[in-house]
Amino acid sequence: MPHPDFELYDNVGRDADQIAAAHYGIATRDDLLRWAKRDAEPFLAQHPLPEQSLPSPDLRPYLDALATAETPAQASAVTRHLLDAAEPVL
């Protein structure tokens, strides 16, 4: 067990989410998003989504991919891709 005087320094460079995750032994939000993206890569290869956003993006590729999504990681990847494409418009 580390000395209590040094516990403060164990958290240098960490944000609050990382400190809480380490304390409770859980994953951070960034970890979950990174893992979902990794797990959805084969799905996104089968369902290519538009690279560029347009002022009024065609939602059909997103809706088609979302309809065939079977896991939360796949649905998250499609939704995040759509939100990233719509961000400049918003």
C-alpha positions as CSV (number, residue, x, y, z in Angstrom):
1,M,0.0,0.0,0.0
2,P,1.4,3.4,-1.0
3,H,2.4,5.9,1.7
4,P,-0.5,8.4,2.2
5,D,1.8,11.4,1.5
6,F,2.4,10.1,-2.0
7,E,-1.2,9.3,-3.0
8,L,-1.7,12.8,-4.3
9,Y,1.2,12.4,-6.7
10,D,-0.2,9.1,-8.1
11,N,-2.9,11.2,-9.7
12,V,-0.8,13.8,-11.4
13,G,-1.8,14.1,-15.0
14,R,-5.1,12.3,-14.5
15,D,-8.5,13.9,-14.9
16,A,-11.4,13.3,-12.4
17,D,-12.9,10.5,-14.6
18,Q,-9.6,8.6,-14.6
19,I,-9.1,9.0,-10.9
20,A,-12.6,7.8,-10.1
21,A,-12.3,4.8,-12.5
22,A,-9.0,3.8,-10.9
23,H,-10.5,4.1,-7.4
24,Y,-13.6,2.0,-8.2
25,G,-11.9,-0.4,-10.7
26,I,-14.1,0.6,-13.6
27,A,-13.5,1.8,-17.2
28,T,-13.5,5.5,-18.1
29,R,-15.9,7.0,-20.6
30,D,-13.0,7.4,-23.0
31,D,-12.1,3.7,-22.6
32,L,-15.7,2.6,-23.4
33,L,-15.8,4.8,-26.5
34,R,-12.4,3.6,-27.7
35,W,-13.4,-0.1,-27.2
36,A,-16.8,0.5,-28.9
37,K,-15.0,2.0,-31.9
38,R,-12.6,-0.9,-32.0
39,D,-15.3,-3.5,-31.8
40,A,-17.4,-1.8,-34.6
41,E,-14.5,-1.6,-37.1
42,P,-15.6,-4.8,-39.0
43,F,-19.2,-3.6,-39.0
44,L,-18.3,-0.2,-40.4
45,A,-16.2,-1.9,-43.1
46,Q,-19.3,-3.7,-44.3
47,H,-21.5,-0.6,-44.0
48,P,-19.4,2.3,-45.4
49,L,-20.7,5.7,-44.3
50,P,-20.2,9.0,-46.1
51,E,-16.9,10.7,-45.3
52,Q,-17.9,14.3,-45.9
53,S,-20.9,16.1,-44.5
54,L,-23.2,18.2,-46.6
55,P,-25.5,21.0,-45.4
56,S,-28.3,18.4,-45.6
57,P,-26.7,15.0,-45.3
58,D,-28.4,12.0,-46.9
59,L,-29.5,9.9,-43.9
60,R,-30.2,6.7,-45.8
61,P,-26.7,5.1,-45.3
62,Y,-26.9,5.9,-41.6
63,L,-30.4,4.6,-41.2
64,D,-29.5,1.4,-43.2
65,A,-26.5,0.8,-41.0
66,L,-28.4,1.5,-37.8
67,A,-31.1,-0.9,-38.9
68,T,-28.6,-3.7,-39.3
69,A,-26.6,-2.9,-36.1
70,E,-26.7,-5.8,-33.7
71,T,-24.6,-4.6,-30.8
72,P,-24.4,-1.4,-28.8
73,A,-20.9,-0.8,-30.1
74,Q,-22.2,-0.9,-33.7
75,A,-25.1,1.4,-33.0
76,S,-22.8,3.8,-31.1
77,A,-20.3,3.9,-34.0
78,V,-23.1,4.8,-36.5
79,T,-24.6,7.4,-34.2
80,R,-21.2,9.0,-33.4
81,H,-20.3,9.1,-37.1
82,L,-23.6,10.8,-37.9
83,L,-23.1,13.4,-35.1
84,D,-19.6,14.0,-36.2
85,A,-20.8,14.6,-39.8
86,A,-23.6,17.0,-38.6
87,E,-21.4,19.0,-36.2
88,P,-20.2,21.6,-38.8
89,V,-23.8,22.2,-39.8
90,L,-25.0,22.6,-36.2
